[in-house]
Amino acid sequence: MAVTTLKRKLKRKRQKQTTRVIKIKQLNAKPVIKNVDVEELKKDFSK
């Protein structure tokens, strides 16, 4: 018996895999921590 490759199904499967990997990377990504001047923020809120 000859084996045929289902190209459309394979394409769909690869698309799912890549979206899954991207979602996982987004969940694991940490935001950039900036140096925040707390005293400056307190002054702004007191106004």
Sequence and secondary structure as in RCSB ss.txt:
>XXXX:A:sequence
MAVTTLKRKLKRKRQKQTTRVIKIKQLNAKPVIKNVDVEELKKDFSK
>XXXX:A:secstr
      HHHHHHHHHHHHHHHHHHHHHH         HHHHHHHHH 
